[in-house]
C-alpha cells in the first residue's frame, strides 16, 4: 500500500467517524439520518466541459450563541 493510499484510508475513516457521530446525535434528538437528505444540494455538470461530473453538497445553517 502506498503512502497516498494509506492517507486516503485514514481520511475516509475520519469521515466515517464523523458521520457516525452525526448519526448518533440525530438519533438522540429523535431524528433519522435520512432527514439530512433534505439538506443535500446538487450542482449539475458545467456545459461545454468534457468529462465533467456534477457534485452534491451539504447545506448547513444555524447560529452561534456567545453567551453574552
C-alpha positions as CSV (number, residue, x, y, z in Angstrom):
1,X,0.0,0.0,0.0
2,X,1.4,3.4,-1.0
3,X,1.6,6.4,1.4
4,X,-1.1,8.1,-0.6
5,X,-3.4,5.2,-0.3
6,X,-2.8,5.0,3.4
7,X,-3.6,8.7,3.7
8,X,-6.8,8.2,1.8
9,X,-7.9,5.4,4.0
10,X,-7.2,7.4,7.1
11,X,-9.2,10.3,5.7
12,X,-12.1,8.0,4.9
13,X,-12.0,6.6,8.4
14,X,-12.2,10.1,9.9
15,X,-15.1,10.9,7.6
16,X,-16.9,7.7,8.7
17,X,-16.4,8.5,12.3
18,X,-17.8,12.0,12.0
19,X,-20.8,10.6,10.1
20,X,-21.4,8.1,12.8
21,X,-21.2,10.8,15.4
22,X,-23.7,12.9,13.5
23,X,-26.0,9.9,13.2
24,X,-25.7,9.2,16.9
25,X,-26.5,12.9,17.7
26,X,-29.5,12.8,15.4
27,X,-30.8,9.6,16.9
28,X,-30.5,11.0,20.4
29,X,-32.5,14.0,19.2
30,X,-35.2,11.7,17.7
31,X,-34.2,12.5,14.1
32,X,-33.2,9.9,11.5
33,X,-30.0,10.3,9.5
34,X,-32.2,10.2,6.4
35,X,-33.5,13.6,7.3
36,X,-30.2,15.0,6.2
37,X,-31.2,14.1,2.7
38,X,-33.3,17.2,2.6
39,X,-30.2,19.3,3.2
40,X,-28.2,17.9,0.2
41,X,-28.0,20.0,-2.9
42,X,-26.8,19.1,-6.3
43,X,-24.8,21.1,-8.8
44,X,-25.1,19.7,-12.4
45,X,-22.0,19.4,-14.6
46,X,-21.0,22.6,-16.4
47,X,-21.9,22.9,-20.1
48,X,-19.1,22.7,-22.6
49,X,-16.6,20.8,-20.4
50,X,-15.6,17.3,-21.4
51,X,-16.0,14.5,-18.9
52,X,-17.1,16.7,-16.0
53,X,-19.4,15.5,-13.3
54,X,-21.9,17.3,-11.1
55,X,-21.4,17.3,-7.4
56,X,-23.5,17.1,-4.2
57,X,-23.1,19.4,-1.2
58,X,-24.5,19.6,2.3
59,X,-26.3,22.8,3.2
60,X,-25.6,23.7,6.9
61,X,-27.2,26.7,8.7
62,X,-27.6,27.9,12.2
63,X,-26.4,30.4,14.7
64,X,-23.9,30.6,17.4
65,X,-24.7,31.9,20.9
66,X,-21.7,33.6,22.5
67,X,-23.4,33.7,25.9
68,X,-23.1,37.4,26.2
